[in-house]
Amino acid sequence: MNIAQHIQLRWQRSSYWQRCLIAPALLALLLGASWCADWLGNPNKPWLDEPGEGPVATQALHVLAGVPQALAQYRQQHGRYPATLAQLVPGSLARLPQMPAGVGLRYTSAADGQQFNLAFDYSGPGLNDCSYTLHSSWQCSRDW
């Protein structure tokens, strides 16, 4: 007797109340197993991404890829960093960066124009913040 025949025989011999308890339990078990298989087989698990990784961060980093170089070019030409990113257009940048939905962009320049901070933030999972300064590459962190 195989397992399917065994289950069928047990089902036939069970009472109404046993069936009322067994059927939902089997359904939950099958659905749970299906969900677990989907979850384990899914390569896109945003809750496992480190800050600065994942599709949102990757897209934002791609959009901002040319901005640090444009800032350096502006400083070379003017002796200081711009007060706003808008000052980079049309000379150093063709247009202002268009950030993905749900991503906030921040740019600040020191009063003397010798330092800057370029940053963006996004949520999921937690609140992620990535910043680029004169003396570092992109640094990302997460607050829960």
N, CA, C and O atoms as a MOPAC input file, in Angstrom:
PM7 MOZYME 1SCF
protein

 N      0.84200 1    -1.16800 1     0.00000 1
 C      0.00000 1     0.00000 1     0.00000 1
 C      0.90000 1     1.24800 1     0.00000 1
 O      1.78600 1     1.39100 1     0.84300 1
 N      0.65200 1     2.13700 1    -0.95800 1
 C      1.45800 1     3.35500 1    -1.00500 1
 C      0.84800 1     4.41900 1    -0.08700 1
 O     -0.21100 1     4.21000 1     0.50500 1
 N      1.53100 1     5.55500 1     0.02100 1
 C      1.11500 1     6.59500 1     0.96000 1
 C     -0.24300 1     7.19700 1     0.59600 1
 O     -1.04100 1     7.49800 1     1.48300 1
 N     -0.51000 1     7.37500 1    -0.69600 1
 C     -1.79700 1     7.93500 1    -1.13000 1
 C     -2.94800 1     7.00000 1    -0.75000 1
 O     -3.99900 1     7.45400 1    -0.29800 1
 N     -2.74400 1     5.69800 1    -0.93500 1
 C     -3.78800 1     4.72800 1    -0.57500 1
 C     -3.99200 1     4.71900 1     0.94100 1
 O     -5.12000 1     4.60700 1     1.42100 1
 N     -2.91500 1     4.83500 1     1.67400 1
 C     -2.99600 1     4.85600 1     3.12100 1
 C     -3.79100 1     6.07400 1     3.60500 1
 O     -4.64300 1     5.94700 1     4.48400 1
 N     -3.52000 1     7.24000 1     3.04000 1
 C     -4.24200 1     8.45700 1     3.42000 1
 C     -5.71700 1     8.33500 1     3.06300 1
 O     -6.58500 1     8.73200 1     3.84100 1
 N     -6.00000 1     7.77900 1     1.87200 1
 C     -7.38800 1     7.61300 1     1.44900 1
 C     -8.13600 1     6.67600 1     2.39700 1
 O     -9.28300 1     6.94700 1     2.75400 1
 N     -7.50700 1     5.59000 1     2.80400 1
 C     -8.13300 1     4.64600 1     3.71600 1
 C     -8.39100 1     5.29100 1     5.07700 1
 O     -9.46500 1     5.11600 1     5.65200 1
 N     -7.41700 1     6.03100 1     5.59100 1
 C     -7.58500 1     6.71000 1     6.88200 1
 C     -8.71000 1     7.74000 1     6.79500 1
 O     -9.48100 1     7.90800 1     7.74000 1
 N     -8.80000 1     8.42600 1     5.66000 1
 C     -9.84500 1     9.43000 1     5.46000 1
 C    -11.23200 1     8.77100 1     5.48600 1
 O    -12.16800 1     9.29300 1     6.09200 1
 N    -11.34300 1     7.63600 1     4.82800 1
 C    -12.63300 1     6.93800 1     4.77400 1
 C    -13.05800 1     6.44100 1     6.15000 1
 O    -14.25000 1     6.41000 1     6.45300 1
 N    -12.11400 1     6.05800 1     6.97300 1
 C    -12.42400 1     5.51800 1     8.29300 1
 C    -12.61100 1     6.61200 1     9.35000 1
 O    -13.07200 1     6.32800 1    10.45600 1
 N    -12.26100 1     7.85100 1     9.02000 1
 C    -12.35400 1     8.92400 1    10.01100 1
 C    -13.78900 1     9.41900 1    10.16100 1
 O    -14.60600 1     9.30700 1     9.24700 1
 N    -14.06900 1     9.96800 1    11.33500 1
 C    -15.40700 1    10.50000 1    11.61000 1
 C    -15.54100 1    11.89700 1    11.01300 1
 O    -14.56700 1    12.47300 1    10.52900 1
 N    -16.74300 1    12.42600 1    11.05300 1
 C    -17.01100 1    13.76800 1    10.53300 1
 C    -16.14600 1    14.79600 1    11.24800 1
 O    -15.55700 1    15.66800 1    10.60800 1
 N    -16.06500 1    14.69900 1    12.57500 1
 C    -15.29400 1    15.67600 1    13.34500 1
 C    -13.80300 1    15.57500 1    13.07400 1
 O    -13.10800 1    16.59000 1    13.03400 1
 N    -13.31900 1    14.38800 1    12.89300 1
 C    -11.91400 1    14.21900 1    12.54400 1
 C    -11.63000 1    14.85500 1    11.18400 1
 O    -10.59400 1    15.49300 1    10.99900 1
 N    -12.54900 1    14.68200 1    10.23600 1
 C    -12.37200 1    15.28000 1     8.91200 1
 C    -12.38200 1    16.80600 1     8.99400 1
 O    -11.63600 1    17.48000 1     8.28300 1
 N    -13.23500 1    17.34300 1     9.86800 1
 C    -13.29700 1    18.79400 1    10.03500 1
 C    -11.98200 1    19.34900 1    10.57900 1
 O    -11.64000 1    20.49900 1    10.30600 1
 N    -11.26100 1    18.56600 1    11.32600 1
 C     -9.98500 1    19.00400 1    11.87200 1
 C     -8.81800 1    18.69800 1    10.92900 1
 O     -7.88300 1    19.49100 1    10.81900 1
 N     -8.87400 1    17.56200 1    10.25900 1
 C     -7.76100 1    17.13200 1     9.41800 1
 C     -7.67300 1    17.93800 1     8.12100 1
 O     -6.58300 1    18.34800 1     7.72400 1
 N     -8.80000 1    18.16700 1     7.46400 1
 C     -8.78000 1    18.84300 1     6.16800 1
 C     -8.13100 1    20.22600 1     6.23800 1
 O     -7.25100 1    20.51400 1     5.42700 1
 N     -8.53300 1    21.10200 1     7.18200 1
 C     -7.87600 1    22.41400 1     7.25200 1
 C     -6.39400 1    22.30400 1     7.60200 1
 O     -5.57100 1    23.08200 1     7.11800 1
 N     -6.06300 1    21.32200 1     8.45400 1
 C     -4.65400 1    21.15200 1     8.81700 1
 C     -3.82900 1    20.73500 1     7.60600 1
 O     -2.72400 1    21.24200 1     7.40900 1
 N     -4.34700 1    19.82100 1     6.79400 1
 C     -3.63800 1    19.40300 1     5.57700 1
 C     -3.51900 1    20.55300 1     4.58900 1
 O     -2.47300 1    20.74100 1     3.96800 1
 N     -4.59500 1    21.32200 1     4.44600 1
 C     -4.57000 1    22.47000 1     3.54400 1
 C     -3.52300 1    23.48100 1     4.00000 1
 O     -2.75500 1    23.99300 1     3.18600 1
 N     -3.49200 1    23.76700 1     5.28400 1
 C     -2.50200 1    24.70700 1     5.82000 1
 C     -1.09600 1    24.17300 1     5.61500 1
 O     -0.18400 1    24.93100 1     5.28400 1
 N     -0.91600 1    22.88100 1     5.80800 1
 C      0.38900 1    22.27500 1     5.60400 1
 C      0.83100 1    22.39400 1     4.15300 1
 O      1.97700 1    22.75100 1     3.88000 1
 N     -0.07100 1    22.09600 1     3.21900 1
 C      0.26400 1    22.19200 1     1.79800 1
 C      0.53700 1    23.62200 1     1.37800 1
 O      1.50200 1    23.88600 1     0.66100 1
 N     -0.31100 1    24.55800 1     1.82300 1
 C     -0.09100 1    25.96600 1     1.48000 1
 C      1.18500 1    26.48600 1     2.11600 1
 O      1.93700 1    27.23500 1     1.49100 1
 N      1.42800 1    26.09200 1     3.35100 1
 C      2.65100 1    26.50500 1     4.02800 1
 C      3.88800 1    25.97900 1     3.32100 1
 O      4.87000 1    26.70400 1     3.15900 1
 N      3.84500 1    24.73000 1     2.90400 1
 C      4.97400 1    24.14700 1     2.18500 1
 C      5.18900 1    24.86800 1     0.86200 1
 O      6.32700 1    25.10600 1     0.45700 1
 N      4.09500 1    25.21800 1     0.19000 1
 C      4.19700 1    25.93900 1    -1.07600 1
 C      4.80600 1    27.31100 1    -0.86200 1
 O      5.67400 1    27.73200 1    -1.62700 1
 N      4.35300 1    28.02600 1     0.19100 1
 C      4.88100 1    29.35300 1     0.48300 1
 C      6.36200 1    29.27700 1     0.82700 1
 O      7.15000 1    30.10500 1     0.37000 1
 N      6.74600 1    28.28700 1     1.63000 1
 C      8.15700 1    28.13200 1     2.00100 1
 C      9.01500 1    27.84600 1     0.77800 1
 O     10.11900 1    28.37400 1     0.65100 1
 N      8.50600 1    27.00900 1    -0.12000 1
 C      9.26700 1    26.70300 1    -1.33300 1
 C      9.44000 1    27.95500 1    -2.18600 1
 O     10.51800 1    28.19400 1    -2.73100 1
 N      8.37600 1    28.75800 1    -2.30500 1
 C      8.47400 1    30.01300 1    -3.05700 1
 C      9.47000 1    30.95300 1    -2.39400 1
 O     10.29900 1    31.56600 1    -3.06600 1
 N      9.38200 1    31.06500 1    -1.06200 1
 C     10.25500 1    31.97200 1    -0.33400 1
 C     11.72100 1    31.56300 1    -0.47100 1
 O     12.58900 1    32.40600 1    -0.69900 1
 N     11.98800 1    30.27000 1    -0.33000 1
 C     13.36700 1    29.79700 1    -0.41900 1
 C     13.91400 1    29.88800 1    -1.83600 1
 O     15.11200 1    30.09600 1    -2.02900 1
 N     13.03400 1    29.73000 1    -2.83400 1
 C     13.48500 1    29.78500 1    -4.21500 1
 C     13.53700 1    31.17900 1    -4.79300 1
 O     14.01400 1    31.35600 1    -5.91400 1
 N     13.05700 1    32.18400 1    -4.06200 1
 C     13.01300 1    33.55000 1    -4.56100 1
 C     14.35400 1    34.23500 1    -4.31400 1
 O     14.74600 1    34.41700 1    -3.16100 1
 N     15.07200 1    34.62100 1    -5.38700 1
 C     16.37000 1    35.27100 1    -5.17700 1
 C     16.23700 1    36.71600 1    -4.69500 1
 O     17.20300 1    37.27600 1    -4.17600 1
 N     15.06000 1    37.33400 1    -4.85400 1
 C     14.86000 1    38.72300 1    -4.44700 1
 C     14.24100 1    38.77100 1    -3.05600 1
 O     13.01900 1    38.74800 1    -2.90600 1
 N     15.08700 1    38.83700 1    -2.05700 1
 C     14.64500 1    38.92800 1    -0.67500 1
 C     15.13300 1    40.26500 1    -0.13700 1
 O     16.21000 1    40.33900 1     0.45400 1
 N     14.33000 1    41.35100 1    -0.34000 1
 C     14.81200 1    42.67500 1     0.04200 1
 C     15.13400 1    42.79700 1     1.51900 1
 O     15.96500 1    43.62200 1     1.89800 1
 N     14.49000 1    41.98700 1     2.37100 1
 C     14.77100 1    42.06700 1     3.79600 1
 C     16.15800 1    41.52500 1     4.12800 1
 O     16.64300 1    41.71600 1     5.24300 1
 N     16.80800 1    40.84600 1     3.16600 1
 C     18.15800 1    40.33900 1     3.38600 1
 C     19.22500 1    41.25500 1     2.78600 1
 O     20.41700 1    41.05700 1     3.02100 1
 N     18.79900 1    42.26200 1     2.01000 1
 C     19.75600 1    43.16900 1     1.38800 1
 C     20.42700 1    44.04400 1     2.43900 1
 O     19.78200 1    44.52000 1     3.37400 1
 N     21.71000 1    44.24600 1     2.27500 1
 C     22.43700 1    45.17400 1     3.12700 1
 C     22.10900 1    46.59700 1     2.68500 1
 O     21.67600 1    46.79300 1     1.54900 1
 N     22.30400 1    47.59800 1     3.54900 1
 C     22.08600 1    48.97600 1     3.11700 1
 C     22.96200 1    49.28800 1     1.89700 1
 O     24.14600 1    48.95100 1     1.87300 1
 N     22.37500 1    49.92800 1     0.89900 1
 C     23.10600 1    50.24400 1    -0.32800 1
 C     23.03800 1    49.14600 1    -1.36400 1
 O     23.59200 1    49.29100 1    -2.45400 1
 N     22.36500 1    48.04300 1    -1.04600 1
 C     22.18000 1    46.95400 1    -2.00100 1
 C     20.69700 1    46.85100 1    -2.33600 1
 O     19.87200 1    47.54400 1    -1.74200 1
 N     20.36800 1    46.00500 1    -3.26500 1
 C     18.97500 1    45.82200 1    -3.64300 1
 C     18.59500 1    46.72100 1    -4.80400 1
 O     19.36100 1    47.61100 1    -5.17500 1
 N     17.43000 1    46.50300 1    -5.38000 1
 C     17.05300 1    47.21100 1    -6.60300 1
 C     16.88900 1    48.71800 1    -6.43400 1
 O     17.27400 1    49.46800 1    -7.33100 1
 N     16.33400 1    49.18900 1    -5.32100 1
 C     16.13200 1    50.63200 1    -5.13400 1
 C     17.47100 1    51.34100 1    -5.00200 1
 O     17.71000 1    52.34700 1    -5.67100 1
 N     18.34800 1    50.82400 1    -4.14500 1
 C     19.65600 1    51.43800 1    -3.94300 1
 C     20.49300 1    51.37800 1    -5.21900 1
 O     21.17000 1    52.34500 1    -5.56800 1
 N     20.44600 1    50.25400 1    -5.90600 1
 C     21.21300 1    50.10800 1    -7.15000 1
 C     20.77300 1    51.13000 1    -8.18700 1
 O     21.60300 1    51.73200 1    -8.86800 1
 N     19.46400 1    51.32300 1    -8.30400 1
 C     18.95500 1    52.30500 1    -9.26600 1
 C     19.35700 1    53.72300 1    -8.85900 1
 O     19.75500 1    54.51500 1    -9.71400 1
 N     19.26100 1    54.05500 1    -7.57300 1
 C     19.64700 1    55.38500 1    -7.10300 1
 C     21.14300 1    55.63000 1    -7.32000 1
 O     21.53600 1    56.71300 1    -7.75300 1
 N     21.96300 1    54.64400 1    -7.02500 1
 C     23.41000 1    54.78600 1    -7.24400 1
 C     23.72700 1    54.96000 1    -8.72400 1
 O     24.64100 1    55.70200 1    -9.08600 1
 N     22.98000 1    54.28300 1    -9.56800 1
 C     23.17300 1    54.42500 1   -11.01500 1
 C     22.81200 1    55.84500 1   -11.47000 1
 O     23.53100 1    56.44900 1   -12.26600 1
 N     21.69900 1    56.36700 1   -10.96100 1
 C     21.26600 1    57.72500 1   -11.32600 1
 C     22.30400 1    58.75600 1   -10.89300 1
 O     22.53600 1    59.73800 1   -11.59900 1
 N     22.92600 1    58.53900 1    -9.74000 1
 C     23.88100 1    59.50600 1    -9.19200 1
 C     25.32800 1    59.23300 1    -9.59000 1
 O     26.23400 1    59.91500 1    -9.11200 1
 N     25.55900 1    58.26300 1   -10.44300 1
 C     26.93100 1    57.84100 1   -10.77200 1
 C     27.81000 1    58.98700 1   -11.27100 1
 O     28.98400 1    59.04700 1   -10.90700 1
 N     27.29000 1    59.88400 1   -12.08000 1
 C     28.11000 1    60.95900 1   -12.64200 1
 C     28.18300 1    62.21700 1   -11.79300 1
 O     28.94300 1    63.12600 1   -12.12800 1
 N     27.42600 1    62.30300 1   -10.71000 1
 C     27.36400 1    63.53000 1    -9.92300 1
 C     28.68200 1    63.83800 1    -9.19700 1
 O     29.11600 1    64.98900 1    -9.25000 1
 N     29.34800 1    62.88600 1    -8.52200 1
 C     30.62600 1    63.22600 1    -7.88400 1
 C     31.66300 1    63.76000 1    -8.87600 1
 O     32.41400 1    64.68100 1    -8.55900 1
 N     31.69700 1    63.18400 1   -10.06100 1
 C     32.63800 1    63.66600 1   -11.08500 1
 C     32.24200 1    65.06800 1   -11.54400 1
 O     33.11400 1    65.90900 1   -11.76500 1
 N     30.95000 1    65.33300 1   -11.69100 1
 C     30.48300 1    66.66200 1   -12.07600 1
 C     30.81000 1    67.68500 1   -10.98700 1
 O     31.15000 1    68.82700 1   -11.29400 1
 N     30.71000 1    67.28300 1    -9.71800 1
 C     31.07300 1    68.17600 1    -8.61900 1
 C     32.56300 1    68.51200 1    -8.65900 1
 O     32.94600 1    69.66400 1    -8.45300 1
 N     33.39600 1    67.51800 1    -8.92200 1
 C     34.84200 1    67.75100 1    -9.01800 1
 C     35.15600 1    68.68500 1   -10.19100 1
 O     36.00400 1    69.56900 1   -10.07000 1
 N     34.48300 1    68.49300 1   -11.31000 1
 C     34.68400 1    69.34500 1   -12.48700 1
 C     34.26800 1    70.78800 1   -12.17700 1
 O     34.96400 1    71.73100 1   -12.55400 1
 N     33.14900 1    70.95600 1   -11.50000 1
 C     32.68000 1    72.28800 1   -11.13000 1
 C     33.70200 1    72.97000 1   -10.21600 1
 O     34.00600 1    74.15100 1   -10.38600 1
 N     34.22700 1    72.22000 1    -9.25100 1
 C     35.21200 1    72.79700 1    -8.32600 1
 C     36.48200 1    73.19900 1    -9.05700 1
 O     37.08800 1    74.22400 1    -8.74500 1
 N     36.87600 1    72.40500 1   -10.01200 1
 C     38.06700 1    72.73400 1   -10.80000 1
 C     37.87100 1    74.04600 1   -11.56200 1
 O     38.79700 1    74.85100 1   -11.66600 1
 N     36.68700 1    74.25500 1   -12.08300 1
 C     36.40300 1    75.45300 1   -12.87000 1
 C     36.14500 1    76.69100 1   -12.01000 1
 O     36.51300 1    77.79700 1   -12.40500 1
 N     35.51800 1    76.52400 1   -10.83700 1
 C     35.09000 1    77.66300 1   -10.03900 1
 C     35.82200 1    77.81700 1    -8.70200 1
 O     35.62500 1    78.81400 1    -8.00700 1
 N     36.65800 1    76.85000 1    -8.33500 1
 C     37.41400 1    76.93300 1    -7.08900 1
 C     36.61000 1    76.58100 1    -5.85500 1
 O     37.10900 1    76.72700 1    -4.73900 1
 N     35.39500 1    76.12700 1    -6.01900 1
 C     34.53500 1    75.75100 1    -4.90300 1
 C     33.44300 1    74.81100 1    -5.40500 1
 O     33.18600 1    74.72800 1    -6.60600 1
 N     32.80600 1    74.10700 1    -4.47500 1
 C     31.67500 1    73.25700 1    -4.85000 1
 C     30.42200 1    74.12600 1    -4.94900 1
 O     30.32300 1    75.14600 1    -4.26800 1
 N     29.47500 1    73.73400 1    -5.78100 1
 C     28.26500 1    74.55000 1    -5.93800 1
 C     27.41400 1    74.53800 1    -4.66600 1
 O     27.47000 1    73.59900 1    -3.87200 1
 N     26.63400 1    75.59400 1    -4.49500 1
 C     25.72400 1    75.66300 1    -3.35000 1
 C     24.55400 1    74.70500 1    -3.53500 1
 O     24.03100 1    74.17000 1    -2.55800 1
 N     24.13900 1    74.48500 1    -4.77800 1
 C     23.04500 1    73.55900 1    -5.08400 1
 C     23.43200 1    72.71900 1    -6.29700 1
 O     24.30800 1    73.10700 1    -7.07000 1
 N     22.78900 1    71.58300 1    -6.46200 1
 C     23.05300 1    70.74700 1    -7.63400 1
 C     22.59400 1    71.41800 1    -8.92000 1
 O     23.12600 1    71.13300 1    -9.99300 1
 N     21.61900 1    72.30000 1    -8.82200 1
 C     21.12100 1    73.00100 1   -10.01200 1
 C     22.22200 1    73.80600 1   -10.68900 1
 O     22.14800 1    74.05000 1   -11.89300 1
 N     23.24000 1    74.22100 1    -9.94200 1
 C     24.34800 1    74.98100 1   -10.52800 1
 C     25.23400 1    74.11700 1   -11.43200 1
 O     26.06000 1    74.64900 1   -12.17400 1
 N     25.07100 1    72.81100 1   -11.37900 1
 C     25.85300 1    71.91500 1   -12.24400 1
 C     25.28100 1    71.83400 1   -13.66200 1
 O     25.95500 1    71.38100 1   -14.58700 1
 N     24.02900 1    72.27800 1   -13.82000 1
 C     23.33600 1    72.18600 1   -15.10700 1
 C     23.38600 1    73.54500 1   -15.78100 1
 O     23.11000 1    74.53800 1   -15.10800 1
 N     23.71100 1    73.66100 1   -17.04000 1
 C     24.01300 1    72.63300 1   -18.01500 1
 C     25.50300 1    72.36600 1   -18.18300 1
 O     25.87400 1    71.55500 1   -19.03100 1
 N     26.37000 1    73.01100 1   -17.41400 1
 C     27.80700 1    72.84800 1   -17.61900 1
 C     28.36300 1    71.46900 1   -17.31700 1
 O     28.88400 1    70.80600 1   -18.21400 1
 N     28.26400 1    71.02600 1   -16.07700 1
 C     28.86500 1    69.75700 1   -15.67100 1
 C     27.92100 1    68.56800 1   -15.82000 1
 O     28.36500 1    67.43600 1   -16.01100 1
 N     26.62500 1    68.82700 1   -15.73200 1
 C     25.60700 1    67.77900 1   -15.91700 1
 C     24.62300 1    68.22700 1   -17.00000 1
 O     24.31300 1    69.41300 1   -17.11700 1
 N     24.14500 1    67.27600 1   -17.77800 1
 C     23.15400 1    67.59000 1   -18.80900 1
 C     21.80900 1    67.94500 1   -18.17000 1
 O     21.09700 1    68.82400 1   -18.65500 1
 N     21.47100 1    67.25700 1   -17.08100 1
 C     20.21500 1    67.52900 1   -16.36700 1
 C     20.37100 1    67.05900 1   -14.93200 1
 O     21.28000 1    66.29400 1   -14.60800 1
 N     19.47200 1    67.52600 1   -14.07700 1
 C     19.48600 1    67.09900 1   -12.67400 1
 C     19.11100 1    65.62900 1   -12.56500 1
 O     18.31700 1    65.13800 1   -13.36900 1
 N     19.66300 1    64.91600 1   -11.58900 1
 C     19.32400 1    63.49700 1   -11.41100 1
 C     17.83500 1    63.31400 1   -11.09900 1
 O     17.27200 1    64.04200 1   -10.28100 1
 N     17.21400 1    62.34900 1   -11.75000 1
 C     15.81600 1    61.99200 1   -11.49400 1
 C     15.82000 1    60.73100 1   -10.63200 1
 O     16.05200 1    59.62700 1   -11.12500 1
 N     15.56200 1    60.91400 1    -9.35300 1
 C     15.63500 1    59.79900 1    -8.41300 1
 C     14.42600 1    58.88500 1    -8.56200 1
 O     13.34800 1    59.34100 1    -8.94400 1
 N     14.59700 1    57.59200 1    -8.26300 1
 C     13.46400 1    56.64900 1    -8.29600 1
 C     12.40000 1    57.05800 1    -7.27700 1
 O     12.68100 1    57.79000 1    -6.32800 1
 N     11.19900 1    56.58500 1    -7.48700 1
 C     10.09400 1    56.87700 1    -6.55800 1
 C     10.44400 1    56.40000 1    -5.15100 1
 O     10.95700 1    55.29500 1    -4.97000 1
 N     10.16800 1    57.22400 1    -4.17900 1
 C     10.40900 1    56.86500 1    -2.78800 1
 C     11.82400 1    57.09600 1    -2.30600 1
 O     12.15900 1    56.72500 1    -1.18100 1
 N     12.67100 1    57.70700 1    -3.14000 1
 C     14.06000 1    57.96500 1    -2.76100 1
 C     14.24900 1    59.46800 1    -2.62000 1
 O     13.96500 1    60.23000 1    -3.54400 1
 N     14.73200 1    59.88600 1    -1.45300 1
 C     14.97700 1    61.30700 1    -1.21000 1
 C     16.43300 1    61.66000 1    -1.46800 1
 O     17.33300 1    60.93100 1    -1.05000 1
 N     16.66800 1    62.76800 1    -2.15000 1
 C     18.01900 1    63.22900 1    -2.48100 1
 C     18.33400 1    64.47400 1    -1.67100 1
 O     17.50600 1    65.37900 1    -1.56400 1
 N     19.53700 1    64.52000 1    -1.09900 1
 C     20.00000 1    65.69100 1    -0.34700 1
 C     21.40200 1    66.06300 1    -0.80700 1
 O     22.24700 1    65.19900 1    -1.04100 1
 N     21.63100 1    67.36900 1    -0.93200 1
 C     22.96800 1    67.86500 1    -1.23200 1
 C     23.20000 1    69.09200 1    -0.37400 1
 O     22.36500 1    69.99500 1    -0.32500 1
 N     24.34500 1    69.12100 1     0.30500 1
 C     24.73500 1    70.30200 1     1.06200 1
 C     26.18600 1    70.62500 1     0.74700 1
 O     27.00300 1    69.74600 1     0.47600 1
 N     26.47400 1    71.91600 1     0.79200 1
 C     27.83700 1    72.38800 1     0.56800 1
 C     28.22000 1    73.25300 1     1.76100 1
 O     27.38800 1    73.98800 1     2.29200 1
 N     29.47800 1    73.16500 1     2.18100 1
 C     29.95000 1    73.99300 1     3.29200 1
 C     29.90300 1    75.46100 1     2.88100 1
 O     29.93300 1    75.77900 1     1.69200 1
 N     29.83100 1    76.34200 1     3.85500 1
 C     29.73200 1    77.78100 1     3.58300 1
 C     30.90600 1    78.27200 1     2.73700 1
 O     30.74100 1    79.15100 1     1.89200 1
 N     32.09200 1    77.70300 1     2.96600 1
 C     33.26200 1    78.13100 1     2.18200 1
 C     33.35600 1    77.42300 1     0.83300 1
 O     34.23100 1    77.73900 1     0.02600 1
 N     32.45000 1    76.45900 1     0.58100 1
 C     32.42300 1    75.76600 1    -0.70500 1
 C     33.53000 1    74.74500 1    -0.90600 1
 O     33.75700 1    74.29300 1    -2.02900 1
 N     34.22800 1    74.37200 1     0.17100 1
 C     35.34700 1    73.44100 1     0.03000 1
 C     34.98800 1    71.99800 1     0.38700 1
 O     35.80300 1    71.09400 1     0.20000 1
 N     33.79700 1    71.77900 1     0.88900 1
 C     33.33800 1    70.43400 1     1.20500 1
 C     31.87800 1    70.29200 1     0.79500 1
 O     31.15900 1    71.28100 1     0.65800 1
 N     31.45200 1    69.04400 1     0.60000 1
 C     30.05200 1    68.78700 1     0.24800 1
 C     29.62200 1    67.45400 1     0.82500 1
 O     30.44700 1    66.64100 1     1.24100 1
 N     28.32400 1    67.24800 1     0.84000 1
 C     27.74400 1    65.96200 1     1.21200 1
 C     26.58900 1    65.68900 1     0.26300 1
 O     25.64400 1    66.47400 1     0.18100 1
 N     26.66700 1    64.58800 1    -0.44300 1
 C     25.62500 1    64.13700 1    -1.36200 1
 C     25.01800 1    62.88700 1    -0.73400 1
 O     25.74900 1    61.95400 1    -0.40100 1
 N     23.71100 1    62.84700 1    -0.56900 1
 C     23.09500 1    61.71900 1     0.12600 1
 C     21.71900 1    61.41200 1    -0.43900 1
 O     21.06500 1    62.26600 1    -1.03800 1
 N     21.29600 1    60.17300 1    -0.23400 1
 C     19.92700 1    59.78000 1    -0.54800 1
 C     19.44700 1    58.80700 1     0.50900 1
 O     20.24500 1    58.12100 1     1.14800 1
 N     18.12800 1    58.75100 1     0.68800 1
 C     17.55900 1    57.81100 1     1.63700 1
 C     16.36200 1    57.11500 1     1.01900 1
 O     15.69900 1    57.65200 1     0.13200 1
 N     16.10200 1    55.92600 1     1.49600 1
 C     14.97400 1    55.12000 1     1.03300 1
 C     14.59200 1    54.15900 1     2.14100 1
 O     15.38200 1    53.89400 1     3.04700 1
 N     13.37800 1    53.64100 1     2.06400 1
 C     12.93800 1    52.69800 1     3.08600 1
 C     12.76700 1    51.31900 1     2.48600 1
 O     12.47400 1    51.16200 1     1.30100 1
 N     12.95500 1    50.34000 1     3.32100 1
 C     12.74600 1    48.95600 1     2.93900 1
 C     14.01700 1    48.15700 1     2.79400 1
 O     14.75600 1    48.32900 1     1.82500 1
 N     14.27400 1    47.30500 1     3.72400 1
 C     13.72300 1    47.26800 1     5.07700 1
 C     14.40200 1    48.33100 1     5.92500 1
 O     15.57500 1    48.63500 1     5.71000 1
 N     13.69300 1    48.89000 1     6.86800 1
 C     14.22100 1    49.95600 1     7.70400 1
 C     14.40900 1    51.23100 1     6.89700 1
 O     14.02700 1    51.29500 1     5.72900 1
 N     14.99600 1    52.24200 1     7.51900 1
 C     15.30600 1    53.49100 1     6.83400 1
 C     16.78500 1    53.46000 1     6.48400 1
 O     17.63900 1    53.40900 1     7.36900 1
 N     17.08300 1    53.49000 1     5.19500 1
 C     18.45300 1    53.40100 1     4.71600 1
 C     18.93300 1    54.77300 1     4.28600 1
 O     18.18000 1    55.54200 1     3.68900 1
 N     20.17800 1    55.07900 1     4.58700 1
 C     20.76300 1    56.35800 1     4.23200 1
 C     22.12900 1    56.10300 1     3.61000 1
 O     22.96500 1    55.41800 1     4.20000 1
 N     22.35700 1    56.65000 1     2.42300 1
 C     23.64500 1    56.51400 1     1.74000 1
 C     24.18900 1    57.90800 1     1.47900 1
 O     23.46300 1    58.77400 1     0.99000 1
 N     25.45600 1    58.13700 1     1.79700 1
 C     26.03800 1    59.45700 1     1.58100 1
 C     27.42200 1    59.33800 1     0.94500 1
 O     28.13500 1    58.34800 1     1.10800 1
 N     27.76000 1    60.39600 1     0.21500 1
 C     29.04000 1    60.49900 1    -0.48000 1
 C     29.64900 1    61.83300 1    -0.07100 1
 O     29.01700 1    62.88000 1    -0.21000 1
 N     30.87700 1    61.79000 1     0.43400 1
 C     31.57100 1    63.01800 1     0.82100 1
 C     32.87300 1    63.13100 1     0.03700 1
 O     33.26400 1    62.22500 1    -0.69800 1
 N     33.51000 1    64.23900 1     0.21400 1
 C     34.75400 1    64.51400 1    -0.50300 1
 C     35.81600 1    63.44400 1    -0.26100 1
 O     36.56200 1    63.09900 1    -1.17700 1
 N     35.89200 1    62.92200 1     0.94500 1
 C     36.96000 1    61.99500 1     1.31000 1
 C     36.52500 1    60.53800 1     1.40000 1
 O     37.25900 1    59.70800 1     1.93700 1
 N     35.34500 1    60.21600 1     0.88500 1
 C     34.90700 1    58.82500 1     0.94200 1
 C     34.06700 1    58.48800 1    -0.27500 1
 O     33.56300 1    59.36700 1    -0.97400 1
 N     33.93400 1    57.20500 1    -0.50600 1
 C     33.00300 1    56.75900 1    -1.53900 1
 C     31.63700 1    56.62700 1    -0.86800 1
 O     31.44900 1    57.12800 1     0.24100 1
 N     30.70300 1    55.97500 1    -1.50500 1
 C     29.37200 1    55.81800 1    -0.92700 1
 C     29.43200 1    54.99300 1     0.35300 1
 O     30.00000 1    53.90100 1     0.37200 1
 N     28.84800 1    55.51700 1     1.40900 1
 C     28.72900 1    54.83900 1     2.70700 1
 C     27.24300 1    54.74400 1     3.03200 1
 O     26.54400 1    55.75700 1     3.03900 1
 N     26.76300 1    53.55100 1     3.29700 1
 C     25.33200 1    53.35000 1     3.56900 1
 C     25.12300 1    52.73500 1     4.94600 1
 O     25.92700 1    51.93500 1     5.42400 1
 N     24.01200 1    53.13700 1     5.57100 1
 C     23.66400 1    52.60400 1     6.88900 1
 C     22.15600 1    52.45200 1     6.97200 1
 O     21.42100 1    52.97300 1     6.13400 1
 N     21.70100 1    51.73200 1     7.99300 1
 C     20.27000 1    51.46100 1     8.16900 1
 C     19.87500 1    51.72000 1     9.61100 1
 O     20.58900 1    51.35800 1    10.54600 1
 N     18.71100 1    52.36100 1     9.77300 1
 C     18.09700 1    52.52300 1    11.09100 1
 C     16.82500 1    51.72000 1    11.11100 1
 O     16.02100 1    51.81900 1    10.18400 1
 N     16.62000 1    50.93700 1    12.12700 1
 C     15.38100 1    50.17700 1    12.27200 1
 C     14.46700 1    51.00000 1    13.07700 1
 O     13.34000 1    50.58600 1    13.34800 1

